């Protein structure tokens, strides 16, 4: 009987190791840990789990600054929402720019089909040939966003092709679906340090996506989501002004 007790004891240790030891993951996608919407990513690659957010304190953070809040996973990689939104509404593209007048096929997508990954949208816009802050204010704001100067593993988080970007409508819908848990984490982070996390929630704003509408005669339109009252397939003229939030793949 003693032998069986020892056997079950060893099994118990193994289970504890798998369940709790695996939580010591980083954001490199190699741990196989399943994240929960609202998990908070810190600058050294460690995480504050969503279940621990309510009781999080400055001491819990251990002098580590937050970088983003987990929103969803694609291709085995965590995607985090940035800790700020644009201070004002911004145009997607200024009237009469190439991006305004053109149906940008490389950005065509819906909530369920087409281009689902918005991380290449800035490159697509720049390749049009008339990219400036004045011509594409929303994209410029996203490009400059740098998690409030927080470094991730010692390196800046901004920059084209791997930095913060305007999500596709597919990605924006995922963020909308997880907004309650995301907002709870933003609220707590803002309470602890409002210079790192400048917002208490994503609010009830209307946000741009980076997705071009595919319908005929809609060359001037892109998709957006109203976080106050969701309705599918809402589009807006690129020259209108809406808020911008950003996402980063870690």
N, C-alpha and C positions, 0 to 999 in steps of 0.2 A: 504493500500500500504506500510505503514511504517513497518508493521509486516513482509511482504515479503522481504523487504530490509534487515531487521535484520536476517531473515532466510538465505538469500543468503550470507550475511556477515559471518555468523557462518560457513557455508559450505566452504567459501573461506579460513577461518582460518584453518579449518580442513585439507583442501588440502595442504596448505602451510606446515603444521606440518608433514604430511605424506611424502611429497616430500623432504623437507629439514631437518626435524628433524631426519629422518631415516638415513641421511648421517653421523650422529654421531655414527658410528658403530665401533666395534673393529673386530679383526680377529678370533673371536671365533665361527663364523658361525651361531650366533643366531639372527642376525639383519634382515636377509632376503634381504639385500642390494645386488643388482647386480653390480659387479665390472666391470670395463673396463680395457682391456689390457693396461698396462702402469701405472696404479695406483701404488703409492709408499707406502709401509708399513713402519711405523716408530716404534721405539723401545718400545713405550708405547701402541702399538696396534691401534693407530689412522692412518688415511690415508691421503695422498695428492692425490686428484683425477687427473686423466690424463688430464682433461680439464684445470687444473690449473698449470700443470708442466712447461709450457713455461714461465710463469711469477713467478715461484718459486724463492725465495731468502733465504738467511740465516735467515732472520727475519721470513719468512713463516714457516720455520722448527722449530722456537722457541726453539733452542738448543737441539732439538731431532735428533738423528742420524737415518738414514735410515737403514733398515734391508734387504729389497728385493723389487723386482718389480713384480707386479702381472702379471701372464702369462695365467692362465686358472683356471677353477674350476672343481673339481670332488667330487661327494658325498657331495655337499654343502659346501666344504671347499676350501678356496683360496690357490692356489699353486704359490709360488713366486720363481723367479730366483735369485740366489745369485749375489752379486755385484763384483764378480771377476771370472776369469777363470784360469785354470792352466797356469803357466808361460811358460810351455813347453809341447810338446807332450809326452804322457805317454802310456805305454803298458796297455792293458786291463788285460792280464794275460801273465806271462812269459812262454816261451816255456818249455814244459815237466812238468808243474805244473798240478795238478789234474783238475783245472778249464780250462786249455788249452786243455787237451786231452779229456775232457768229454763233452758230450752233456748235458747241465744243464737244465733238463726239467722244473724245477721250475722257470726258467727265459725265457722260450720259448714264443715269442710273435711277432706280426707284427704291422703295423700301425692301423689295424682294428680288430684284434682278439688276443686271447691268453692272456698272462699276461700283463695287461695294467698299473698296479701300480708298479713302480720301487722302492718304499720305502723299500721293504723288501730284496732288492738285496744284500746289504752288509751282512745281516744275512745269506743268502744263500751261499755267497762266504766264509764266516767265517766257516760255518758248513762243508765245504769240508775238513778242517783239516790242510791245509798248508798255511794259510793266513799270509803274512808278507808284509811289504812295498815293498820289492824287488820282490816278486812273483806277487803282484796285485797292481801296482803303481797307476792306475787310481782310484781304490776303496779306497786306502789309502789316496790319496789326498782329495777325497770327504769326507771321515770320519773326517779328520782333519780340514776341512773348518769350520770356525766359524763366518762367516759374519764379518771378520776383527775385531774380539773381541767385537763386539756389543752384548749386552744382549737384550733379548726380554722379556719384563715384568719382568725384574730382574733376568732372568735365562739364562744360556748359550744355544745357539741354536744348538750346535753340539752334536753328540752322536748317537750311533747305535739305530735303531728303533725309529725314531722320529726326527732325525737330517737331515742334508743335504745329498742328495743322487743323484746318477747318474740316470737320467730319463729313463724310458722305451722308446722304439722307438715310441710308441703311444703318450707319453708325449712330447718327443723331437720334433715330428712333430707339435704339438700344439705350442710349443715355436717358431719353425721356422715360422709358419703361422703368429705369432704375433710379429715377430722380429722388424718391423718398429717402432711400438709404444714402445716396450721394449727398443730399442736402443735410442729413443728420451729421455726417462726418464734416462737411464744410462748416456747419454751425459750431461744432465743438472745436475745430481747429481755429476758427476766427475768435472764439472766446479765449483761447490760450494765447494766440499770437496773431493779431490782426494786421501785422505788417507782412507776415508770410502768407496768410490766407486772407485776402481782402474782401471776401464775400461771405455772407451767412447762408446763402443758398443760390441756386440757379434762378430762382424767382419765377415769375409768370411771364417772362419775356418771349418774344418771337425771335428765333435764332435761324441764321442762315445755315444751309448745308452747302457743300461744294458741288452738288449734283445738278447738272444740266438737265432740263426737261426734254424728253425725247419726242413729245407729240409734235405733229406738223403745225407750223405757224407759231411755235412757242420758242423760237430761237432766242428771244430776249428774256426768257424766264428760267429760274432755278427753283428748286424745292426748299421749303422752310417748314419749321414746326413751331406752333404756338404752344408754349408750355403751360398756358393757362387753360386752354380749351383745345385739346387735340382733335384734329380731323385729318384723314389721309389725303394725300395728293394735293396739298395746298402749295400753290406756286406764287411767285412774286417777280415783278420786273427787276432786272439786275441793277437798275439805277435807283431803286428804292433803298431805304435805310432800315437795317435791322441790327440786332445785337449779334455778337460773335463770342462763341466759346471754342476752346481748343482741346485737342486730344494728343497724346503722345504714346507711342509703342515702346514698352520697356522689356 
